Amino acid sequence: MSNTFRTGTIALAVSMALGTVSAYAAEGDKTKAEDVEKIVVVGSRGAPRSVNDSPVPIDLIGSEELKRGGNTNMLELLKGTVPSFNVHENPISDAASLVKPANLRGLSSDSTLILVNGKRRHKASVIAMLGGGINDGAQGSDISVIPSSALKQVEILRDGAAAQYGSDAIAGVMNFVLRDDAEGGSLTARYGSYYEGDGDTMEVSGNVGMPLTKDGFVNLSFQYKNSDATSRSVQRPDAQGLIDAGNTSVSSLAQVWGSPEVNDDITVFANVGLDLGDDSEAYMFGNFSERDVRGGFYYRNPHKRGGVYSNDDGASLLIGDIAQAGGADRTCQDVAITSGNVLTQQNYIDNVANDPNCFAFNQLAPGGFTPNFGGNIVDTSITMGTRGEYDNGVMYDFSGSVGMNESSYVIYNTVNSSLGLETPRDFNPGKHRQLEKTFNMDFSKNVDVDMFDNLMVAGGYEWHAESFEVTAGNVESYEAGPYTDQGFGIGSNGFPGFKPSSAGVFSRQNYALYVDVEAQITQDLLIGTAIRYEDYSSFGSDTNYKITGQYNLTDDFSLRGSISTGFRAPTVGQANYSNVQTELKEGKLVDTALLPATNPIAVQLGAQELTPEQSESFTLGAVWNIGDVFITLDYYNIVVEDRVSKSDSYTLTDDDRDALKDAGVPNVDSINGVSFFTNDFDTTTTGFDLIGNYGTELFDGDTTFSLAYNYNETKVDKYTDITGDFKVSRLENDLPNHRATATWSQSWDQVSFLLRGNYYGEYQGVHVDYDATAITGDAAITLDAEVSYFINESFTVSLGAQNLLDQQATEIDIPAEQGIPNNNWGGKYYETSPFGFNGGFYYVKASYNF
């Protein structure tokens, strides 16, 4: 017994729907394809159903569509085909640069539940502290580890589904279905680069299917890639001023804005199935992934950087006294900064350079320094289970899953200034590990009831355990050295290490009971209901429901809709994480402590223990089949109360600092502010999706046209100063309200091409979190194109480009009344650009199928 579908058939159905039919598929299987339905599993616990018959909107993206994307990142591939799916580049964002956050329908990245083969996938260990407004504090799953070579299809349920699948499904559900071929395979090599001449990307990927006895399969996929960093930067004016004043140690680009460098990014996926006979089968799937990432950070000015070079904003140097650190009286004299290059001042030469008892970090890093932040990411998972059918017709599915994501952080080219000139320059600040275990028992049965054409009843039990582990960094990354009392900062500057007092394992468990019922009342009317009870060891229980329906007014036109409640439980990491990070506040670099909401200082500032987000949503849509034209239109309204996010930063008083020290918070003397996770604001998100596809024959070949449009608007209904006006503006305005794609796909016997236009509406331009509420980024259109030549049935070569015409993002243009230069921090484009800031990207690839 098997519920799997052959990859070639599904891929052909998907290709027809999305306008990506290859020449050979269109030629060889044209007749058979006319009767193939686009089958999905997500959205119902009963038998798989077609997209047309689903009472909730579902996008289905097949393997052929994924192969035709020029980008090697799964998030970028999906962005090109699903308009309500947004991806933001975060060029300087602490650990958020290690994983790329994504948003469905304008909600945070952890509001979309990720499944693989219908089973819940674990979250990433990275919490996005500088997540570009919308993703601040988000901890979602890292889908960038899933290679397209491993996938049969991707199913995106654009509807709240917490009543069916549990926490994290407020915005929707994404199900990644792995390939299940028992024979054949492919090997692909791809090379690409940006028009600017950087960001070179090399990738090799493959897939092979093998039989497992005569009744099973083993399908293995791999991907290996490297990506160079990019730079879209100009010289910072303060750095140029130092160069003009004769400082020869300043880099020609003191601070780089661009995509990070990714090295040795390797992923292996396995999918195994075996028919056991007696209407039962066993299955197993999992992955191992690892990569190294290194990105840029903020420049430390050698005249002004607090805790390293100066503690009075550049009026005088911060000078260390070696004898004083040993217990003697201080003899070092102050050095006022009176020129554009303190290194040439006589008082610096006399009092620092020629005095062996005195030092300044200008001696170690005379041109300032720019840390690089990165890390090693390891992601593993395994799921095992069995499913089948009892003699009484009850279908069962028992499964267990274990998933782990570990981030080992590294910060390069920085200092622990409290250690003086003996400080290391590279540090290992510690690790985060997210571990999740899940067990599911699912049952379903079609029940014969005279009054219904069909009645499906399903239900089950889920047990889930989650832990978030913090491992302390190396001692030098967090220790308070002998120069702490002289005003030098503690810990690795930019990202201090986790102290042993902050290390530990934080965990919780929850279980759920759920029931789904779908009744085909008549041939034309489908009604579904779902209810789910969830109980957490940390904050109690929650119950949610969902009602769906679809009515066929004619054979070609139907209406559909849903009403549901939902929730998203704050993660264990969000509830317990504490650290210090560097961020810009009012145009200055400051160190800010992130504390758990239960910390006494956070409570003093207004924090309360985290509770789940609660949501209510409804959708209303229509489906048309008019000859060769397929159209869907769906309206949605999502209200989320008590959203979890990182608070604004509070300035510390001296009393606050003393209390922080007593509470064991590291690096207090260098901390300028405190933030914490909070349930502080409510939002309402409304919008609609319009999708249309049309297939015909043009120019003696097979032609498909597709159009997808999304309108999305988020309004913050309630908030306090804990969230702040600027974050509200980011939540409401950073993402464009309008997003659309139009695709033309054409194929002949030996050649095919794809041309896609992408429209992005206006958005709020933000640079380094400076108040940019008066700045609007321009609407833009980009073009993607790919041409493929089929040398024979096995070999294909392709040439393509993303952003073919090199459409540039909106350049930074900060209003004069804000009183700062446009390139004060070295950026050239607003990093909130919805299509990125790197410009055009070309690629070539070759594929071999066997």
Secondary structure by P-SEA (a helix, b strand, c coil): ccccccaaaaaaaaaaacccccaaaaaccccccccccccccccccccccccccccbbbbbbcaaaaaacccccaaaaaaaccccbbbbbbccccccccbbbbbccccccccbbbbcccbbbbbbccccccccccccccccccccccccccccbbbbbccccccccccccccbbbbbbccccccccbbbbbbbbcccccbbbbbbbbbbbbbcccccbbbbbbccbbbbbbbbccccaaaaaaaaacccccccccccbbbbbbccbbbbbbbbbbbcccccccccccccccbbbbbbbbbbbccccccccccccccccccccccccccccccbbbbbbccccccccaaaaacccccccccccccccccbbbbbbcbbbbbbbcccbbbbbccccbbbbbbbbbbbbbbbccccccccccccccccccccccbbbbbbbbbbbbbbbbcccccccbbbbbcbbbbbbbbbbbbbcccccccccccccccccccccccccccccccccccccccccbbbbbbcccccbbbbbbbbbbbbccccccccccccccccccccccccccccccccccccccccccbbbbbbcccbbbbbbbbccccaaaaaaccccbbbbbbcbbbbbcccccccbbbbbbbbbbbbccccccccbbbbcaaaaaaaaaacccccccccbbbbbccccccccccbbbbbbbbbbcccbbbbbbbbbbbbbbbbccccccccaaaaaaaccccccccbbbbbbbbcccccbbbbbbbbcbbbbbccccccccbbbbbbbbbbbbbbbccccccccccccccccccccccccccccccccccccccccccccccccccccccccccccc
